[in-house]
Amino acid sequence: MAPEPAVLLLDEPAAGMNPAETETLAGLVRRISGLGTTVLLVEHDMGFVMDISDAVTVLNFGRLIFQGPPAATRQAPEVLEAYLGHKVAARLAARAQRP
C-alpha cells in the first residue's frame, strides 16, 4: 500500500482462513476501501463477499451472468441456477412466488 494504488486486486484472500481471521481481513479491506482505493476481489467465500462488497459481478464459465448489489445476488435466477443447479433454482423461484 506504500505507493497508494488506485486499485488493489485480491485473489481468494480468505482461502483457508478461519472465521475470526476472515472477519479481521474484512475489516482491513473495508479500511483500504475507505481510503479511496478500489478493491477488486475474486473470492468464493460468499459470506465474506456479501459482507464487504458494494457491487457483485458473477461469472459462470467466463460469461457474465449477474452484476448488481450484493443483496440482489441471492435472488438472481441465473446465479441460483449456476451455483445451486436447475432443480434447486426452480424450487426457490416457486417458493418466492407464493403469497
C-alpha positions in Angstrom: 0.0 0.0 0.0 3.0 2.3 0.2 2.7 3.6 -3.4 -1.0 4.4 -2.8 -2.5 2.3 -5.6 -5.8 3.3 -7.3 -6.8 -0.4 -7.5 -6.0 -3.4 -5.3 -6.7 -6.9 -6.8 -7.2 -9.7 -4.2 -7.4 -13.2 -5.5 -9.0 -15.6 -2.9 -7.6 -13.7 0.1 -9.9 -15.6 2.6 -9.0 -19.0 1.3 -8.0 -21.3 4.3 -8.9 -18.7 6.9 -11.0 -19.4 10.0 -14.0 -17.1 10.7 -12.0 -14.8 13.1 -9.3 -14.3 10.5 -11.8 -13.7 7.8 -13.5 -11.0 9.9 -10.1 -9.3 10.5 -9.4 -9.4 6.8 -12.9 -7.9 6.1 -12.1 -5.0 8.4 -8.7 -4.5 6.6 -10.4 -4.5 3.2 -13.0 -2.0 4.4 -10.3 0.3 5.7 -8.4 0.1 2.4 -11.6 0.9 0.5 -12.3 3.7 2.9 -9.0 5.3 2.0 -10.2 5.6 -1.6 -8.6 2.5 -3.1 -10.8 0.4 -5.3 -10.7 -3.2 -4.2 -11.3 -5.9 -6.9 -12.0 -9.2 -5.1 -12.1 -12.7 -6.6 -13.5 -14.9 -3.8 -15.6 -18.0 -3.2 -16.5 -17.2 0.4 -19.9 -15.7 -0.2 -20.4 -14.5 3.3 -17.2 -12.5 3.1 -18.1 -11.2 -0.4 -21.6 -10.1 0.8 -20.2 -8.5 3.9 -17.7 -6.2 2.2 -18.9 -5.6 -1.3 -20.7 -2.6 -2.8 -21.3 -4.4 -6.1 -21.0 -8.1 -7.1 -20.2 -9.4 -10.6 -20.8 -13.1 -11.1 -19.2 -15.1 -14.0 -20.1 -18.7 -15.0 -17.5 -20.3 -17.2 -16.2 -16.9 -18.1 -19.6 -15.5 -19.1 -21.2 -12.6 -17.2 -24.4 -13.8 -15.6 -25.1 -11.1 -13.0 -24.0 -7.7 -11.9 -25.5 -5.7 -9.1 -25.9 -5.1 -5.4 -24.9 -8.0 -3.0 -28.5 -8.5 -1.7 -29.8 -9.0 -5.3 -27.2 -11.7 -6.0 -29.0 -14.1 -3.7 -32.2 -13.8 -5.7 -30.8 -13.7 -9.2 -32.1 -16.7 -11.1 -29.0 -17.1 -13.2 -26.8 -17.2 -10.1 -29.0 -19.7 -8.3 -29.1 -22.0 -11.3 -25.3 -21.8 -12.0 -24.3 -22.4 -8.4 -27.2 -24.5 -7.0 -28.4 -26.3 -10.1 -31.6 -26.0 -12.1 -33.9 -28.0 -9.8 -33.0 -26.1 -6.6 -33.3 -22.8 -8.5 -36.7 -23.7 -9.8 -37.9 -24.7 -6.2 -36.6 -21.4 -4.8 -38.3 -19.4 -7.5 -41.6 -21.2 -6.9 -41.3 -20.6 -3.2 -40.6 -16.9 -3.7 -43.8 -16.5 -5.8 -46.1 -17.9 -3.2 -48.2 -15.4 -1.3 
